[in-house]
Amino acid sequence: MNRVPRRSSFDVRRASCLVRRASCVVAVFTLLPVAASAAGPLQRYALVVGANAGGGDRPKLQYAISDAERFARVMVDLGGVTTANEIILRQPKLRELTEAFDLLSRRVTEGRRTAGRIEIVVYYSGHADEKGLLLGDDRYSYRTLRDRLDQIPADVRIAVLDACSSGAFTRAKGGRARPPFLVDESADMRGHAFLTSSAETEAAQESDRIQASYFTHFLVSGFRGAADTSGDGKVTLNEAYQFAFNETLGKTVDTKGGAQHPSYDINMSGTGDVVMTDVRQTTATLVLGEELEGRFFIRTTSQELVVELYKPRGRKVELAIDPGSYEVRVERDKGAMVARTEVVDDARVVLDPKQFGVAAPGEPTRRRGEEGPRFAVRGRHRLEMRSGMWRKGSNGATIVTGTSGLDAFGGFGYTRYVRENLALVLSVDAFGIDSGATVGTKGTGAGNVGGSAVSLGVRWNPLKGDHRTQALKPFLAVGLGPVIGASEGSFVGRTISTGQATRATLGASVGGGFDVHVSRSFSLGVNAGYNVMQNFAEPVGLRDNFNGPQVGISLGWVFGKGY
């Protein structure tokens, strides 16, 4: 089974007959049967890998690399991994992964000379099948992965595999779906534990709403303090797994991809658990007070979802986050409320119910079988008909018969939405300019003048918030492309032209406007801008260029599934 996109009631990405990302998260930790010396400090090393492409006809993942980057960041921020002890690979080849394991092994070997205890964390997010990890057209087998882990001279080995079919990694050891395991916190465990976020036959999913896989999203949220149920400021592997288990199951039970049931296989002696993160290491802390209750969503000003959790009344939760401005949304049965706060360095910001005074719409969700958010456009396409006014001015002409400055234009455009707030646009317009006999400061003429323009440009939506729920989509736009002028008749000015003539130059446009998406498939638009171009090598009719303002309206058809 290949790891492929899925959709769900929580904006889960999927293709109807493809299984997205059985985010079969495997956490493996194995301890050497030799006791660590208490003479030196603990050192932790990390190898983090993200790969969106899995080769062949497998669909490209959207969040595997960003999942890896988020995991790596929290390990450095709170997990005791220094930047010098961290290796990050983005879309690596098989050779590069092999070399990274060699480098990790050398570093651990060197670290044993001074460290009293060595721990390693290996994380992979990407495609996989029942035999191993898929890196492009290559496969890194689970047997090879296990052998490499065994060869590294560390006291504790932790591996997290966020990939499809990695349940096969535990199946060979008899793993099955179980509730979260419980162990005492200590440091004398020996053995191994294989953890997966879904059973062998289940698919796990990634979500557009959280822009991550469910399990990794909640695992990282747990590492930042959401999983610290003991309130001691430390998040153990057990606490993080329990939190991710419960949240993932709860979020996927009604999705089109189906519920995910994390499982594990443990073979350990001794007692204890591994402390994954220490929330007290951070310099900025956001505290959800004991009186608060509900599902919380903590976002940056750019709407990046940093932490998500359900918090019961009576429990205080301390979250380790970066200094900055945050929007904190809480949802309860009675509705949603929002508080905005500034978290500064070397400070603890405590939120209480009095600070949640602004009503807010709920988080967008959908039931099984429904399409994505109604106005989501990322990955979709649009064809539009355009018409309006392109004002070229009178060109100093006096009308004898006919018309100068026709101004009208018409054309069509194609839009490719690469992000919710960014699109590439190709437009083709034709316009009329002069018709009939004219006399002006630049000469005299009798005939017709017209032109066409092809422009390739970019549109950017400056609004903040969740663009997928916004029907009104304003934009700023720039474009560049050829402008062609054509004349037919007789014209006497700076040059003399008779018959038909065609000239070309390079033009640019800048402007803005807004689109109103009246449904998921149709949009209406208004735009205004200014066109500027180099003068033609020779006049077209009596005109050196077609510079001037442009105002138009459009009717668009939006299509494609998006992602």
Buried (B, 14 or more C-beta within 10 A) or exposed (E): BBBBBBBBBBBBBBBEEBBBBBBBBBBBBBBBEEEBEEEBEBBBBBBBBBBBBBBEEBBEBBBBBBBBBBBBBBBBBBBBBEEEBBBBBBBBBBEEBBBBBEEBBEBBEEBBEEBBBBBBBBBBBBBBBBEBBBBBEBBBEBEBBBEBBEEBBBBBBBBBBBBBBBBBBBBEEEBBBEEBBEBEBEBEBBEBBBBBBBBBEBBBBBBBBBBBBBBBBBBBBBBBBBBBBEEBBBBBBBBBBBBBBBBBBBBBEBBBBBBBBBBBBBEBEEEBBBBBBBBEEBEBBBBBBBEBBBBBBBBBEEEEBBBBBBBEEEBBBBBBBBBBEBBBBBBEEEEBBBBEBEBEEEEEBEBEEEBBEEEBEEBBBBEEEEEBBBBBBBBBBBEBEBBBBBBBBEBEBEBEEBBBBBBEBBBBBBBBBEEBBBBEBBBBBBBBBBBBBBBBEBBBBBBBBBBBBBBEBBBBBEBEEBBBEBEEBBBBBBBBBEBBBBBBBBBBBEEEBEEEBEBBBEBBBBBBBBBBBEEBEBBBBBBEBEBBBBEBEEBBBBBBBBBBBBBBBBBBEBEEBBB
